[in-house]
Amino acid sequence: MPDATASILLLGATGQVGHALRRTLAPLGAVHAPGRAAVDLADLTSVRAAVRELGPDLVVNAAAYTDVDGAEEELERAARINAEAPRVLAEAAQEAKAWLVHYSTDYVFGGGKRAPYTEADAPNPTSVYGRTKRDGEAAIQAVGGRHVILRTSWVYSRRRSNFVRTMLGLARENDRLTVVDDQIGVPTWAGWCAEATASICERLLAEDDAALSGLYHLTGTGQTSWYGLARAVFAQFGRTGVAAQPVSSGEYETAAPRPAYTVLDSSRVRAAFGVPTTTWSEQLSRFRRHVASLKG
């Protein structure tokens, strides 16, 4: 077991995964979760200062510029937050002899493959968002030090803007919806992602084995389209009266191109850290029960 007095710096604690991490990381040590007013990833000086002042054993970066379309217009800001800030975090964590756990995305891939992407596949992003996240990965790897980069995909929760919340909101006002059916990926519940991350962090703090450093994919198993996910959401939440119509991506104009296929193979993280195998549909079912428990 890790030392319960471990010091953990959590960035992005108001986001989808970050909010859940406050709970799942708590048993591992003292979680320090400064807000954006104290640590803004766009302000690299505040990022470095936060690590130096705390001197943590573990830094978990759940913060990012995630507006895929907005990044096309705010290139410099997206690059500062998604690429430059991770480099500064990696440097500061190395100075503090701390582990750095950082999240990345399936959008580092272009979508041309038709079999699950592994960590050995070369990134080829098609959007500014994807390129800045790829650059953040590369920056951390170039610095070295003890780090774990976790690529995840299609994250949803009860918080912030995400596909599942959007579908449930639309279902309250419409009985017919059109949903894209030619983009394939793996939906990931933020709560599950935070639980899996905590088990990884527990291992890192307990063993402090630099051989665990590296890049890992962190999703459930299986795959679906946005249309398939929408139908599953409606079934889980009793919105069976909503008729969903599949359409192609060409029906929706977006500023940033979306990759057609970004299924991630997560077998490496399961082998290295013992993360339990779970399907994306099982995660959705757990999410529905979680929402119901909060209402009860």
Sequence and secondary structure as in RCSB ss.txt:
>XXXX:A:sequence
MPDATASILLLGATGQVGHALRRTLAPLGAVHAPGRAAVDLADLTSVRAAVRELGPDLVVNAAAYTDVDGAEEEL
ERAARINAEAPRVLAEAAQEAKAWLVHYSTDYVFGGGKRAPYTEADAPNPTSVYGRTKRDGEAAIQAVGGRHVIL
RTSWVYSRRRSNFVRTMLGLARENDRLTVVDDQIGVPTWAGWCAEATASICERLLAEDDAALSGLYHLTGTGQTS
WYGLARAVFAQFGRTGVAAQPVSSGEYETAAPRPAYTVLDSSRVRAAFGVPTTTWSEQLSRFRRHVASLKG
>XXXX:A:secstr
   TTEEEEEE TTSHHHHHHHHHHGGGEEEE   TTT  TT HHHHHHHHHHH  SEEEE      TTGGGT H
HHHHIIIIIHHHHHHHHHHHHT EEEEEEEGGGS S  SS B TTS     SHHHHHHHHHHHHHHHH SSEEEE
EE SEE SSSS HHHHHHHHHTT SEEEEE S EE  EEHHHHHHHHHHHHHHHHHH  GGG EEEE   B  EE
HHHHHHHHHHHTT TT EEEEE GGGS  SS   SB  B  HHHHHHH     BHHHHHHHHHHHHHHHH 
